[in-house]
Amino acid sequence: MNWPDWDQLQKDDRRVIWHPYASATDVPEIFPVIAAHGVHLELADGRRLLDGMSSWWCAIHGYNNPALNRAVRDQLFDMSHVMFGGLTHPPAVKLARLLTELTPPALERVFFSDSGSVAVEVALKMAIQYWYSMGRPGKQKLVALRNGYHGDTFGAMSLCDPETGMHHLFGEVLPKHFFAPAPQCPFDGDCPEQELAAMTELLSVHHQEIAAVIVEPVVQGAGGMRFYCPDYLVQLRALCDAFDVLLIFDEIATGFGRTGKLFALEHAEVEPDILCLGKALTGGYMTLAATLCTGQVATGISEGEAGAFMHGPTFMANPLACATAIASTELLLSQPWQRTIRRLNSELEQGLAPARELEQVAEVRTLGAIGVIELKEAVDMKRIQPMFVERGVWIRPFGKLVYAMPPYIMGSDDLASLTAAMVDVVAQA
Ligand SMILES: *Cc1c(COP(=O)(O)O)cnc(C)c1O
């Protein structure tokens, strides 16, 4: 697109746009992007930034990938969209088949929606409607973990960490759920029974009111970039079974290889009753999410009072998005992606290690293709964001966290530049 005057574009952006988690009046510098290729974002002023964020976990194959471009183009000339009520189409069926093959066998059915937050809303509605159908309408509460993040819509927001999610702002409108402490057991450590003591107590006292427990398996993303031990999930599954409570895994951030397994639940070999997918599902090309559930949940809901699951987004199973998701997933599976993630992990580990020596750093941790520098104090975004851009990298910290989850196609030299820039900027900040 031609835009004659970039200063004007930035001024207009300031005037008419509201950016995510941002003020409309006190706007920090915003950088116009005109194109993205491979692992680079191209700014309007000609600078190229090495992308460390994969556009918030999504662009696992980088930008402008020929196979994904082809998938969009081919689908576009068949149809870009049709309603999904009473109609179906090959991209939806093929993608649903693929997802049920790749996820645990108990997950038999796929409900498509248009964003991660909505996939979480769908999961909540499934859990509540399931127990209603089972003649247990009292089970309407959820249990979530502190430091969790599940999205920004009301239902999803009510499951985010109560403090960082600012529950108090929304007063009585926000449903009240139960919260258990975030797991403290490290990824490669053991999970002592004590870790689940509070969860056990909550479930034993309140199970009559509880429909489901929802967690991000192994990696808590936007709520703190924390990793915890897979055995927690094994014990949680047993607890849920003991108390007649469904288990929901939110793999919207962790799905499609990011943690070194195709899905993070594979670290624990635990099957949830409901699974949410999104973000990297289309390789970052289009907005699409999916909620998978077991045959038991699907049958339970369908044979209940309503006789149907009460949800139906307008853009459900958008064919362009489904076609791209098939292409992205097939592209991932066609390569030795586990080896790639292992390489990225050792390079992140090596590249970020010097940050451990810095006074201002509390911890450096990596898992799969995720690298995190946790500082002792929150960063000053207005200062630090331009410092990254000056170093030619795109890193978007939040709070005390300076972290990277690069596109899987990033080469060793580029990743070394990225981690060096992260360490340098943290040292100066
Ligand atoms: C991003 C995210 C969501 C919300 O997805 P959106 O597409 O932003 O609505 C939900 N859960 C997790 C774990 C996420 O990382």
The ligand as an SDF file (V2000), in Angstrom:
LIG
                    3D

 15 15  0  0  0  0  0  0  0  0999 V2000
   -3.3650  -15.3050   23.6140 C   0  0  0  0  0  0  0  0  0  0  0  0
   -4.0020  -16.2600   24.5250 C   0  0  0  0  0  0  0  0  0  0  0  0
   -5.4050  -16.3220   24.6510 C   0  0  0  0  0  0  0  0  0  0  0  0
   -6.3180  -15.3640   23.9480 C   0  0  0  0  0  0  0  0  0  0  0  0
   -6.2430  -15.4620   22.5480 O   0  0  0  0  0  0  0  0  0  0  0  0
   -6.7080  -14.2320   21.6390 P   0  0  0  0  0  0  0  0  0  0  0  0
   -6.5760  -14.7620   20.2380 O   0  0  0  0  0  0  0  0  0  0  0  0
   -5.7960  -13.0930   21.9310 O   0  0  0  0  0  0  0  0  0  0  0  0
   -8.1310  -13.9260   21.9960 O   0  0  0  0  0  0  0  0  0  0  0  0
   -5.9270  -17.2740   25.5040 C   0  0  0  0  0  0  0  0  0  0  0  0
   -5.1360  -18.1270   26.1840 N   0  0  0  0  0  0  0  0  0  0  0  0
   -3.7930  -18.1080   26.0720 C   0  0  0  0  0  0  0  0  0  0  0  0
   -2.9760  -19.0880   26.8450 C   0  0  0  0  0  0  0  0  0  0  0  0
   -3.1770  -17.1700   25.2550 C   0  0  0  0  0  0  0  0  0  0  0  0
   -1.8380  -17.1250   25.1650 O   0  0  0  0  0  0  0  0  0  0  0  0
  1  2  1  0
  2  3  1  0
  2 14  2  0
  3  4  1  0
  3 10  2  0
  4  5  1  0
  5  6  1  0
  6  7  2  0
  6  8  1  0
  6  9  1  0
 10 11  1  0
 11 12  2  0
 12 13  1  0
 12 14  1  0
 14 15  1  0
M  END
$$$$
